[in-house]
Amino acid sequence: MKILILGIDGMIGHKIAQSLSEDFILIGSTRKNISNSDIGIKNCNLITHNFITDNTSTLL
């Protein structure tokens, strides 16, 4: 199962990701340029995108 976590670099988002990363395929969004090791996750696809200011049609 794939799980999308919006704000994966935030206080709650990274803790949710750490607890789910062993059992699920994670996709996380962030506005910062970070790596998986910055938030303590081994397997995760990170998307660097600002959903407020950037064009979301390019994601589809």
mmJSON file of the N, C-alpha and C atoms, coordinates in Angstrom:
{"data_MODEL":{"atom_site":{
"group_PDB":["ATOM","ATOM","ATOM","ATOM","ATOM","ATOM","ATOM","ATOM","ATOM","ATOM","ATOM","ATOM","ATOM","ATOM","ATOM","ATOM","ATOM","ATOM","ATOM","ATOM","ATOM","ATOM","ATOM","ATOM","ATOM","ATOM","ATOM","ATOM","ATOM","ATOM","ATOM","ATOM","ATOM","ATOM","ATOM","ATOM","ATOM","ATOM","ATOM","ATOM","ATOM","ATOM","ATOM","ATOM","ATOM","ATOM","ATOM","ATOM","ATOM","ATOM","ATOM","ATOM","ATOM","ATOM","ATOM","ATOM","ATOM","ATOM","ATOM","ATOM","ATOM","ATOM","ATOM","ATOM","ATOM","ATOM","ATOM","ATOM","ATOM","ATOM","ATOM","ATOM","ATOM","ATOM","ATOM","ATOM","ATOM","ATOM","ATOM","ATOM","ATOM","ATOM","ATOM","ATOM","ATOM","ATOM","ATOM","ATOM","ATOM","ATOM","ATOM","ATOM","ATOM","ATOM","ATOM","ATOM","ATOM","ATOM","ATOM","ATOM","ATOM","ATOM","ATOM","ATOM","ATOM","ATOM","ATOM","ATOM","ATOM","ATOM","ATOM","ATOM","ATOM","ATOM","ATOM","ATOM","ATOM","ATOM","ATOM","ATOM","ATOM","ATOM","ATOM","ATOM","ATOM","ATOM","ATOM","ATOM","ATOM","ATOM","ATOM","ATOM","ATOM","ATOM","ATOM","ATOM","ATOM","ATOM","ATOM","ATOM","ATOM","ATOM","ATOM","ATOM","ATOM","ATOM","ATOM","ATOM","ATOM","ATOM","ATOM","ATOM","ATOM","ATOM","ATOM","ATOM","ATOM","ATOM","ATOM","ATOM","ATOM","ATOM","ATOM","ATOM","ATOM","ATOM","ATOM","ATOM","ATOM","ATOM","ATOM","ATOM","ATOM","ATOM","ATOM","ATOM","ATOM","ATOM","ATOM","ATOM"],
"id":[1,2,3,4,5,6,7,8,9,10,11,12,13,14,15,16,17,18,19,20,21,22,23,24,25,26,27,28,29,30,31,32,33,34,35,36,37,38,39,40,41,42,43,44,45,46,47,48,49,50,51,52,53,54,55,56,57,58,59,60,61,62,63,64,65,66,67,68,69,70,71,72,73,74,75,76,77,78,79,80,81,82,83,84,85,86,87,88,89,90,91,92,93,94,95,96,97,98,99,100,101,102,103,104,105,106,107,108,109,110,111,112,113,114,115,116,117,118,119,120,121,122,123,124,125,126,127,128,129,130,131,132,133,134,135,136,137,138,139,140,141,142,143,144,145,146,147,148,149,150,151,152,153,154,155,156,157,158,159,160,161,162,163,164,165,166,167,168,169,170,171,172,173,174,175,176,177,178,179,180],
"type_symbol":["N","C","C","N","C","C","N","C","C","N","C","C","N","C","C","N","C","C","N","C","C","N","C","C","N","C","C","N","C","C","N","C","C","N","C","C","N","C","C","N","C","C","N","C","C","N","C","C","N","C","C","N","C","C","N","C","C","N","C","C","N","C","C","N","C","C","N","C","C","N","C","C","N","C","C","N","C","C","N","C","C","N","C","C","N","C","C","N","C","C","N","C","C","N","C","C","N","C","C","N","C","C","N","C","C","N","C","C","N","C","C","N","C","C","N","C","C","N","C","C","N","C","C","N","C","C","N","C","C","N","C","C","N","C","C","N","C","C","N","C","C","N","C","C","N","C","C","N","C","C","N","C","C","N","C","C","N","C","C","N","C","C","N","C","C","N","C","C","N","C","C","N","C","C","N","C","C","N","C","C"],
"label_atom_id":["N","CA","C","N","CA","C","N","CA","C","N","CA","C","N","CA","C","N","CA","C","N","CA","C","N","CA","C","N","CA","C","N","CA","C","N","CA","C","N","CA","C","N","CA","C","N","CA","C","N","CA","C","N","CA","C","N","CA","C","N","CA","C","N","CA","C","N","CA","C","N","CA","C","N","CA","C","N","CA","C","N","CA","C","N","CA","C","N","CA","C","N","CA","C","N","CA","C","N","CA","C","N","CA","C","N","CA","C","N","CA","C","N","CA","C","N","CA","C","N","CA","C","N","CA","C","N","CA","C","N","CA","C","N","CA","C","N","CA","C","N","CA","C","N","CA","C","N","CA","C","N","CA","C","N","CA","C","N","CA","C","N","CA","C","N","CA","C","N","CA","C","N","CA","C","N","CA","C","N","CA","C","N","CA","C","N","CA","C","N","CA","C","N","CA","C","N","CA","C","N","CA","C","N","CA","C","N","CA","C"],
"label_alt_id":[null,null,null,null,null,null,null,null,null,null,null,null,null,null,null,null,null,null,null,null,null,null,null,null,null,null,null,null,null,null,null,null,null,null,null,null,null,null,null,null,null,null,null,null,null,null,null,null,null,null,null,null,null,null,null,null,null,null,null,null,null,null,null,null,null,null,null,null,null,null,null,null,null,null,null,null,null,null,null,null,null,null,null,null,null,null,null,null,null,null,null,null,null,null,null,null,null,null,null,null,null,null,null,null,null,null,null,null,null,null,null,null,null,null,null,null,null,null,null,null,null,null,null,null,null,null,null,null,null,null,null,null,null,null,null,null,null,null,null,null,null,null,null,null,null,null,null,null,null,null,null,null,null,null,null,null,null,null,null,null,null,null,null,null,null,null,null,null,null,null,null,null,null,null,null,null,null,null,null,null],
"label_comp_id":["MET","MET","MET","LYS","LYS","LYS","ILE","ILE","ILE","LEU","LEU","LEU","ILE","ILE","ILE","LEU","LEU","LEU","GLY","GLY","GLY","ILE","ILE","ILE","ASP","ASP","ASP","GLY","GLY","GLY","MET","MET","MET","ILE","ILE","ILE","GLY","GLY","GLY","HIS","HIS","HIS","LYS","LYS","LYS","ILE","ILE","ILE","ALA","ALA","ALA","GLN","GLN","GLN","SER","SER","SER","LEU","LEU","LEU","SER","SER","SER","GLU","GLU","GLU","ASP","ASP","ASP","PHE","PHE","PHE","ILE","ILE","ILE","LEU","LEU","LEU","ILE","ILE","ILE","GLY","GLY","GLY","SER","SER","SER","THR","THR","THR","ARG","ARG","ARG","LYS","LYS","LYS","ASN","ASN","ASN","ILE","ILE","ILE","SER","SER","SER","ASN","ASN","ASN","SER","SER","SER","ASP","ASP","ASP","ILE","ILE","ILE","GLY","GLY","GLY","ILE","ILE","ILE","LYS","LYS","LYS","ASN","ASN","ASN","CYS","CYS","CYS","ASN","ASN","ASN","LEU","LEU","LEU","ILE","ILE","ILE","THR","THR","THR","HIS","HIS","HIS","ASN","ASN","ASN","PHE","PHE","PHE","ILE","ILE","ILE","THR","THR","THR","ASP","ASP","ASP","ASN","ASN","ASN","THR","THR","THR","SER","SER","SER","THR","THR","THR","LEU","LEU","LEU","LEU","LEU","LEU"],
"label_asym_id":["A","A","A","A","A","A","A","A","A","A","A","A","A","A","A","A","A","A","A","A","A","A","A","A","A","A","A","A","A","A","A","A","A","A","A","A","A","A","A","A","A","A","A","A","A","A","A","A","A","A","A","A","A","A","A","A","A","A","A","A","A","A","A","A","A","A","A","A","A","A","A","A","A","A","A","A","A","A","A","A","A","A","A","A","A","A","A","A","A","A","A","A","A","A","A","A","A","A","A","A","A","A","A","A","A","A","A","A","A","A","A","A","A","A","A","A","A","A","A","A","A","A","A","A","A","A","A","A","A","A","A","A","A","A","A","A","A","A","A","A","A","A","A","A","A","A","A","A","A","A","A","A","A","A","A","A","A","A","A","A","A","A","A","A","A","A","A","A","A","A","A","A","A","A","A","A","A","A","A","A"],
"label_entity_id":["1","1","1","1","1","1","1","1","1","1","1","1","1","1","1","1","1","1","1","1","1","1","1","1","1","1","1","1","1","1","1","1","1","1","1","1","1","1","1","1","1","1","1","1","1","1","1","1","1","1","1","1","1","1","1","1","1","1","1","1","1","1","1","1","1","1","1","1","1","1","1","1","1","1","1","1","1","1","1","1","1","1","1","1","1","1","1","1","1","1","1","1","1","1","1","1","1","1","1","1","1","1","1","1","1","1","1","1","1","1","1","1","1","1","1","1","1","1","1","1","1","1","1","1","1","1","1","1","1","1","1","1","1","1","1","1","1","1","1","1","1","1","1","1","1","1","1","1","1","1","1","1","1","1","1","1","1","1","1","1","1","1","1","1","1","1","1","1","1","1","1","1","1","1","1","1","1","1","1","1"],
"label_seq_id":[1,1,1,2,2,2,3,3,3,4,4,4,5,5,5,6,6,6,7,7,7,8,8,8,9,9,9,10,10,10,11,11,11,12,12,12,13,13,13,14,14,14,15,15,15,16,16,16,17,17,17,18,18,18,19,19,19,20,20,20,21,21,21,22,22,22,23,23,23,24,24,24,25,25,25,26,26,26,27,27,27,28,28,28,29,29,29,30,30,30,31,31,31,32,32,32,33,33,33,34,34,34,35,35,35,36,36,36,37,37,37,38,38,38,39,39,39,40,40,40,41,41,41,42,42,42,43,43,43,44,44,44,45,45,45,46,46,46,47,47,47,48,48,48,49,49,49,50,50,50,51,51,51,52,52,52,53,53,53,54,54,54,55,55,55,56,56,56,57,57,57,58,58,58,59,59,59,60,60,60],
"pdbx_PDB_ins_code":[null,null,null,null,null,null,null,null,null,null,null,null,null,null,null,null,null,null,null,null,null,null,null,null,null,null,null,null,null,null,null,null,null,null,null,null,null,null,null,null,null,null,null,null,null,null,null,null,null,null,null,null,null,null,null,null,null,null,null,null,null,null,null,null,null,null,null,null,null,null,null,null,null,null,null,null,null,null,null,null,null,null,null,null,null,null,null,null,null,null,null,null,null,null,null,null,null,null,null,null,null,null,null,null,null,null,null,null,null,null,null,null,null,null,null,null,null,null,null,null,null,null,null,null,null,null,null,null,null,null,null,null,null,null,null,null,null,null,null,null,null,null,null,null,null,null,null,null,null,null,null,null,null,null,null,null,null,null,null,null,null,null,null,null,null,null,null,null,null,null,null,null,null,null,null,null,null,null,null,null],
"Cartn_x":[0.839,0.0,0.894,0.515,1.244,0.521,1.311,0.754,1.429,0.621,1.121,1.073,2.21,2.283,2.65,1.714,1.965,2.663,3.737,4.504,5.336,6.03,6.787,7.961,8.385,9.49,9.015,7.716,7.17,7.23,6.776,6.865,6.059,4.865,4.029,4.308,4.499,4.69,5.876,6.999,8.177,8.039,7.31,7.078,6.129,5.111,4.208,4.988,5.833,6.634,7.588,8.218,9.14,8.42,7.199,6.476,5.894,5.612,5.0,5.999,7.241,8.189,8.586,8.48,8.853,7.805,6.538,5.45,4.794,5.028,4.327,5.293,4.848,5.59,5.153,6.105,5.772,6.168,5.303,5.575,5.347,6.361,6.258,6.491,5.729,5.929,6.598,7.448,8.146,8.417,8.509,8.882,10.387,11.078,12.528,13.254,14.511,15.342,16.047,15.427,15.958,16.146,16.822,16.997,16.307,16.208,15.574,16.287,17.6,18.358,18.125,17.736,17.456,16.263,15.326,14.148,14.122,15.189,15.319,14.506,14.368,13.584,14.465,14.385,15.22,14.597,13.352,12.703,11.528,11.698,10.623,10.921,9.9,10.029,9.641,10.591,10.328,10.041,9.009,8.644,8.838,9.746,9.962,9.063,8.025,7.03,6.308,6.111,5.338,3.927,2.985,1.625,0.893,1.426,0.787,1.182,2.465,2.932,3.245,3.563,3.94,2.713,2.885,1.819,1.635,0.472,0.248,-0.07,-0.37,-0.672,0.566,1.754,2.976,3.204,2.523,2.675,1.943,0.912,0.077,0.642],
"Cartn_y":[-1.163,0.0,1.238,2.264,3.528,4.551,5.328,6.358,7.683,8.722,10.066,10.849,11.417,12.235,13.65,14.567,15.971,16.613,17.318,17.929,16.919,16.068,14.977,15.48,16.717,17.249,18.008,18.01,18.681,17.822,18.384,17.723,16.418,16.433,15.231,14.355,14.971,14.218,13.281,13.721,12.852,11.718,11.935,10.85,9.8,10.241,9.301,8.5,9.17,8.495,7.482,7.831,6.903,5.647,5.785,4.612,3.763,4.355,3.611,3.125,3.596,3.33,1.861,1.091,-0.326,-1.173,-0.755,-1.59,-1.093,0.157,0.731,1.469,1.726,2.557,3.995,4.84,6.215,7.182,8.165,9.297,10.527,11.356,12.519,13.808,14.829,16.14,17.071,17.929,18.903,20.149,21.285,22.519,22.741,21.981,22.124,21.09,21.353,20.404,19.514,18.383,17.49,16.094,15.253,13.857,12.964,11.684,10.731,10.671,10.761,10.668,11.879,13.011,14.198,13.993,13.148,12.901,11.488,10.743,9.426,8.326,8.366,7.364,6.723,5.401,4.694,4.695,4.289,4.148,5.11,6.137,7.094,7.881,8.134,8.998,10.406,11.324,12.698,13.567,14.377,15.329,16.724,17.489,18.862,19.762,20.286,21.093,21.972,23.223,24.123,24.183,23.553,23.461,24.803,25.774,27.079,27.958,27.973,28.905,28.254,26.973,26.309,25.813,25.61,25.113,23.616,23.205,21.797,20.957,21.568,20.778,20.059,20.501,19.828,18.518,18.308,17.066,15.902,16.186,15.123,14.554],
"Cartn_z":[0.0,0.0,0.0,-0.749,-0.803,0.068,0.804,1.674,1.346,1.141,0.892,2.194,2.583,3.788,3.365,3.562,3.246,4.436,4.194,5.27,6.033,5.298,5.917,6.757,6.567,7.357,8.598,8.839,10.014,11.264,12.372,13.66,13.699,13.173,13.185,11.971,10.808,9.575,9.6,10.143,10.139,11.148,12.24,13.203,12.623,11.902,11.228,10.195,9.437,8.412,9.025,10.138,10.79,11.257,11.743,12.234,11.107,9.949,8.845,7.797,7.857,6.77,6.645,7.687,7.625,6.901,6.963,6.466,5.183,4.803,3.665,2.744,1.519,0.572,0.822,1.186,1.533,0.433,0.232,-0.641,0.218,0.323,1.192,0.451,0.817,0.202,1.205,0.678,1.498,0.678,1.355,0.675,0.723,1.565,1.724,0.873,0.604,-0.128,0.896,1.257,2.284,1.71,2.469,2.072,3.099,2.775,3.685,5.028,5.008,6.259,7.168,6.598,7.414,8.343,7.931,8.767,9.333,9.112,9.729,9.089,7.766,7.044,5.985,5.882,4.91,3.521,3.414,2.106,1.998,1.185,0.972,-0.296,-1.082,-2.255,-1.83,-1.855,-1.451,-2.665,-2.552,-3.591,-3.008,-3.59,-3.146,-3.972,-3.324,-4.032,-3.023,-3.351,-2.515,-3.086,-2.415,-2.925,-2.885,-2.169,-2.089,-3.274,-3.612,-4.642,-5.985,-6.006,-7.252,-8.008,-9.302,-10.157,-9.92,-9.443,-9.13,-10.36,-11.488,-12.682,-13.207,-12.827,-13.268,-12.526,-11.414,-10.66,-11.306,-12.066,-12.637,-13.865],
"occupancy":[1.0,1.0,1.0,1.0,1.0,1.0,1.0,1.0,1.0,1.0,1.0,1.0,1.0,1.0,1.0,1.0,1.0,1.0,1.0,1.0,1.0,1.0,1.0,1.0,1.0,1.0,1.0,1.0,1.0,1.0,1.0,1.0,1.0,1.0,1.0,1.0,1.0,1.0,1.0,1.0,1.0,1.0,1.0,1.0,1.0,1.0,1.0,1.0,1.0,1.0,1.0,1.0,1.0,1.0,1.0,1.0,1.0,1.0,1.0,1.0,1.0,1.0,1.0,1.0,1.0,1.0,1.0,1.0,1.0,1.0,1.0,1.0,1.0,1.0,1.0,1.0,1.0,1.0,1.0,1.0,1.0,1.0,1.0,1.0,1.0,1.0,1.0,1.0,1.0,1.0,1.0,1.0,1.0,1.0,1.0,1.0,1.0,1.0,1.0,1.0,1.0,1.0,1.0,1.0,1.0,1.0,1.0,1.0,1.0,1.0,1.0,1.0,1.0,1.0,1.0,1.0,1.0,1.0,1.0,1.0,1.0,1.0,1.0,1.0,1.0,1.0,1.0,1.0,1.0,1.0,1.0,1.0,1.0,1.0,1.0,1.0,1.0,1.0,1.0,1.0,1.0,1.0,1.0,1.0,1.0,1.0,1.0,1.0,1.0,1.0,1.0,1.0,1.0,1.0,1.0,1.0,1.0,1.0,1.0,1.0,1.0,1.0,1.0,1.0,1.0,1.0,1.0,1.0,1.0,1.0,1.0,1.0,1.0,1.0,1.0,1.0,1.0,1.0,1.0,1.0],
"B_iso_or_equiv":[0.0,0.0,0.0,0.0,0.0,0.0,0.0,0.0,0.0,0.0,0.0,0.0,0.0,0.0,0.0,0.0,0.0,0.0,0.0,0.0,0.0,0.0,0.0,0.0,0.0,0.0,0.0,0.0,0.0,0.0,0.0,0.0,0.0,0.0,0.0,0.0,0.0,0.0,0.0,0.0,0.0,0.0,0.0,0.0,0.0,0.0,0.0,0.0,0.0,0.0,0.0,0.0,0.0,0.0,0.0,0.0,0.0,0.0,0.0,0.0,0.0,0.0,0.0,0.0,0.0,0.0,0.0,0.0,0.0,0.0,0.0,0.0,0.0,0.0,0.0,0.0,0.0,0.0,0.0,0.0,0.0,0.0,0.0,0.0,0.0,0.0,0.0,0.0,0.0,0.0,0.0,0.0,0.0,0.0,0.0,0.0,0.0,0.0,0.0,0.0,0.0,0.0,0.0,0.0,0.0,0.0,0.0,0.0,0.0,0.0,0.0,0.0,0.0,0.0,0.0,0.0,0.0,0.0,0.0,0.0,0.0,0.0,0.0,0.0,0.0,0.0,0.0,0.0,0.0,0.0,0.0,0.0,0.0,0.0,0.0,0.0,0.0,0.0,0.0,0.0,0.0,0.0,0.0,0.0,0.0,0.0,0.0,0.0,0.0,0.0,0.0,0.0,0.0,0.0,0.0,0.0,0.0,0.0,0.0,0.0,0.0,0.0,0.0,0.0,0.0,0.0,0.0,0.0,0.0,0.0,0.0,0.0,0.0,0.0,0.0,0.0,0.0,0.0,0.0,0.0],
"pdbx_formal_charge":[null,null,null,null,null,null,null,null,null,null,null,null,null,null,null,null,null,null,null,null,null,null,null,null,null,null,null,null,null,null,null,null,null,null,null,null,null,null,null,null,null,null,null,null,null,null,null,null,null,null,null,null,null,null,null,null,null,null,null,null,null,null,null,null,null,null,null,null,null,null,null,null,null,null,null,null,null,null,null,null,null,null,null,null,null,null,null,null,null,null,null,null,null,null,null,null,null,null,null,null,null,null,null,null,null,null,null,null,null,null,null,null,null,null,null,null,null,null,null,null,null,null,null,null,null,null,null,null,null,null,null,null,null,null,null,null,null,null,null,null,null,null,null,null,null,null,null,null,null,null,null,null,null,null,null,null,null,null,null,null,null,null,null,null,null,null,null,null,null,null,null,null,null,null,null,null,null,null,null,null],
"auth_seq_id":[1,1,1,2,2,2,3,3,3,4,4,4,5,5,5,6,6,6,7,7,7,8,8,8,9,9,9,10,10,10,11,11,11,12,12,12,13,13,13,14,14,14,15,15,15,16,16,16,17,17,17,18,18,18,19,19,19,20,20,20,21,21,21,22,22,22,23,23,23,24,24,24,25,25,25,26,26,26,27,27,27,28,28,28,29,29,29,30,30,30,31,31,31,32,32,32,33,33,33,34,34,34,35,35,35,36,36,36,37,37,37,38,38,38,39,39,39,40,40,40,41,41,41,42,42,42,43,43,43,44,44,44,45,45,45,46,46,46,47,47,47,48,48,48,49,49,49,50,50,50,51,51,51,52,52,52,53,53,53,54,54,54,55,55,55,56,56,56,57,57,57,58,58,58,59,59,59,60,60,60],
"auth_comp_id":["MET","MET","MET","LYS","LYS","LYS","ILE","ILE","ILE","LEU","LEU","LEU","ILE","ILE","ILE","LEU","LEU","LEU","GLY","GLY","GLY","ILE","ILE","ILE","ASP","ASP","ASP","GLY","GLY","GLY","MET","MET","MET","ILE","ILE","ILE","GLY","GLY","GLY","HIS","HIS","HIS","LYS","LYS","LYS","ILE","ILE","ILE","ALA","ALA","ALA","GLN","GLN","GLN","SER","SER","SER","LEU","LEU","LEU","SER","SER","SER","GLU","GLU","GLU","ASP","ASP","ASP","PHE","PHE","PHE","ILE","ILE","ILE","LEU","LEU","LEU","ILE","ILE","ILE","GLY","GLY","GLY","SER","SER","SER","THR","THR","THR","ARG","ARG","ARG","LYS","LYS","LYS","ASN","ASN","ASN","ILE","ILE","ILE","SER","SER","SER","ASN","ASN","ASN","SER","SER","SER","ASP","ASP","ASP","ILE","ILE","ILE","GLY","GLY","GLY","ILE","ILE","ILE","LYS","LYS","LYS","ASN","ASN","ASN","CYS","CYS","CYS","ASN","ASN","ASN","LEU","LEU","LEU","ILE","ILE","ILE","THR","THR","THR","HIS","HIS","HIS","ASN","ASN","ASN","PHE","PHE","PHE","ILE","ILE","ILE","THR","THR","THR","ASP","ASP","ASP","ASN","ASN","ASN","THR","THR","THR","SER","SER","SER","THR","THR","THR","LEU","LEU","LEU","LEU","LEU","LEU"],
"auth_asym_id":["A","A","A","A","A","A","A","A","A","A","A","A","A","A","A","A","A","A","A","A","A","A","A","A","A","A","A","A","A","A","A","A","A","A","A","A","A","A","A","A","A","A","A","A","A","A","A","A","A","A","A","A","A","A","A","A","A","A","A","A","A","A","A","A","A","A","A","A","A","A","A","A","A","A","A","A","A","A","A","A","A","A","A","A","A","A","A","A","A","A","A","A","A","A","A","A","A","A","A","A","A","A","A","A","A","A","A","A","A","A","A","A","A","A","A","A","A","A","A","A","A","A","A","A","A","A","A","A","A","A","A","A","A","A","A","A","A","A","A","A","A","A","A","A","A","A","A","A","A","A","A","A","A","A","A","A","A","A","A","A","A","A","A","A","A","A","A","A","A","A","A","A","A","A","A","A","A","A","A","A"],
"auth_atom_id":["N","CA","C","N","CA","C","N","CA","C","N","CA","C","N","CA","C","N","CA","C","N","CA","C","N","CA","C","N","CA","C","N","CA","C","N","CA","C","N","CA","C","N","CA","C","N","CA","C","N","CA","C","N","CA","C","N","CA","C","N","CA","C","N","CA","C","N","CA","C","N","CA","C","N","CA","C","N","CA","C","N","CA","C","N","CA","C","N","CA","C","N","CA","C","N","CA","C","N","CA","C","N","CA","C","N","CA","C","N","CA","C","N","CA","C","N","CA","C","N","CA","C","N","CA","C","N","CA","C","N","CA","C","N","CA","C","N","CA","C","N","CA","C","N","CA","C","N","CA","C","N","CA","C","N","CA","C","N","CA","C","N","CA","C","N","CA","C","N","CA","C","N","CA","C","N","CA","C","N","CA","C","N","CA","C","N","CA","C","N","CA","C","N","CA","C","N","CA","C","N","CA","C","N","CA","C","N","CA","C"],
"pdbx_PDB_model_num":[1,1,1,1,1,1,1,1,1,1,1,1,1,1,1,1,1,1,1,1,1,1,1,1,1,1,1,1,1,1,1,1,1,1,1,1,1,1,1,1,1,1,1,1,1,1,1,1,1,1,1,1,1,1,1,1,1,1,1,1,1,1,1,1,1,1,1,1,1,1,1,1,1,1,1,1,1,1,1,1,1,1,1,1,1,1,1,1,1,1,1,1,1,1,1,1,1,1,1,1,1,1,1,1,1,1,1,1,1,1,1,1,1,1,1,1,1,1,1,1,1,1,1,1,1,1,1,1,1,1,1,1,1,1,1,1,1,1,1,1,1,1,1,1,1,1,1,1,1,1,1,1,1,1,1,1,1,1,1,1,1,1,1,1,1,1,1,1,1,1,1,1,1,1,1,1,1,1,1,1]
}}}
